[in-house]
Amino acid sequence: MTPEPPPTEFLCSSSFQEQSHLLPTTLRVEPLQLVFSVGQTKVRTIRVPHCCIYGYQAPGPSLSDSVQDTLEDHAVTLHYVAFASTDLRDTSSPRTETARIVFEKQADVQRFLALAKQFEGTLQPSTDTSFLIYWNGNVEKISN
């Protein structure tokens, strides 16, 4: 039997940038960011700061009394702003991205959303901010 992951870690599958295929993923919810470890043999790490996330789409409660357990019941869509460059002065750098996360267990969807909500909008301590990120994904350069 496989041991349960820590409460802030999830076993799931994910796809990024409108890719149609899902890759095995370990997702960790950390105080400042979500960390995706994507793949099995060649693992790619994707970090999404909570302050860059502007929305989640998740399944709502079932409208019927029948028990449904479809792929959509296990899925969350994450909308966030990604930066093509580490130079935040580059105004062409920010772009909106979408990640689709499919959890192994339906209960993990609600657990993930509850954890993510705790850190919603968390900013890293900084003395120099170059961009303001709005809830709808718009990005505005701030004069320093």
HUJO-V803876 format. One record per residue. N is the residue number from 1. RES is the residue in one small letter. PHI is phi in radians with two decimals (none if undefined). D_FIRST is the distance of its C-alpha to the first C-alpha in whole Angstrom. Layout:
N|RES|PHI|D_FIRST + N|RES|PHI|D_FIRST
//
This chain:
1|m|none|0 + 2|t|-1.36|4 + 3|p|-1.18|6 + 4|e|-1.19|9 + 5|p|-1.23|12 + 6|p|-1.00|16 + 7|p|-1.07|18 + 8|t|-1.77|20 + 9|e|-2.15|18 + 10|f|-2.30|17 + 11|l|-1.65|15 + 12|c|-2.73|17 + 13|s|-2.19|20 + 14|s|-2.58|24 + 15|s|-2.42|27 + 16|f|-2.16|30 + 17|q|0.96|34 + 18|e|1.08|34 + 19|q|-1.22|32 + 20|s|-1.54|31 + 21|h|-1.68|27 + 22|l|-1.66|24 + 23|l|-1.98|22 + 24|p|-1.03|19 + 25|t|-2.48|19 + 26|t|-1.92|18 + 27|l|-1.98|20 + 28|r|-1.99|21 + 29|v|-1.73|24 + 30|e|-1.88|26 + 31|p|-0.99|30 + 32|l|-1.91|32 + 33|q|-2.84|30 + 34|l|-1.68|27 + 35|v|-2.11|25 + 36|f|-1.75|24 + 37|s|-1.87|22 + 38|v|-1.84|23 + 39|g|1.89|22 + 40|q|-1.91|20 + 41|t|-1.57|22 + 42|k|-1.88|25 + 43|v|-1.54|24 + 44|r|-1.96|27 + 45|t|-1.79|27 + 46|i|-2.14|29 + 47|r|-1.94|30 + 48|v|-2.16|31 + 49|p|-1.08|33 + 50|h|-1.01|33 + 51|c|-1.21|37 + 52|c|-1.66|37 + 53|i|-1.54|35 + 54|y|-2.07|37 + 55|g|3.07|35 + 56|y|-2.22|32 + 57|q|-2.09|32 + 58|a|-2.40|29 + 59|p|-1.17|29 + 60|g|-1.55|31 + 61|p|-1.12|30 + 62|s|-1.15|31 + 63|l|-1.45|34 + 64|s|-1.84|34 + 65|d|-1.44|32 + 66|s|-1.29|30 + 67|v|-1.44|26 + 68|q|-2.08|26 + 69|d|-2.51|23 + 70|t|-1.68|24 + 71|l|-1.01|24 + 72|e|-1.12|26 + 73|d|-1.23|25 + 74|h|-1.83|22 + 75|a|-1.82|25 + 76|v|-2.30|27 + 77|t|-1.83|30 + 78|l|-1.91|31 + 79|h|-1.94|34 + 80|y|-2.64|35 + 81|v|-1.78|38 + 82|a|-1.97|38 + 83|f|-2.02|40 + 84|a|-1.32|41 + 85|s|-2.32|43 + 86|t|-1.40|42 + 87|d|-1.46|46 + 88|l|-1.23|46 + 89|r|-1.37|50 + 90|d|-1.33|49 + 91|t|-1.25|50 + 92|s|-1.54|48 + 93|s|-1.22|45 + 94|p|-1.25|43 + 95|r|-2.59|42 + 96|t|-1.45|40 + 97|e|-2.33|36 + 98|t|-2.32|33 + 99|a|-2.15|30 + 100|r|-1.89|28 + 101|i|-2.04|24 + 102|v|-2.03|22 + 103|f|-1.43|19 + 104|e|-1.18|15 + 105|k|-2.05|16 + 106|q|-1.09|19 + 107|a|-1.11|19 + 108|d|-1.17|18 + 109|v|-1.05|22 + 110|q|-1.19|24 + 111|r|-1.11|22 + 112|f|-1.09|23 + 113|l|-1.10|26 + 114|a|-1.13|27 + 115|l|-1.13|26 + 116|a|-1.08|28 + 117|k|-1.12|31 + 118|q|-1.06|31 + 119|f|-1.84|32 + 120|e|-0.93|34 + 121|g|1.32|37 + 122|t|-1.12|36 + 123|l|-1.81|38 + 124|q|-1.28|38 + 125|p|-1.07|41 + 126|s|-2.68|44 + 127|t|-1.78|48 + 128|d|-2.36|48 + 129|t|-1.94|47 + 130|s|-1.81|48 + 131|f|-2.33|47 + 132|l|-1.90|46 + 133|i|-1.88|43 + 134|y|-1.53|44 + 135|w|-1.04|42 + 136|n|-1.57|43 + 137|g|1.71|42 + 138|n|-1.20|46 + 139|v|-2.15|46 + 140|e|-2.19|49 + 141|k|-1.32|51 + 142|i|-1.85|52 + 143|s|-1.34|55 + 144|n|-1.77|55
//
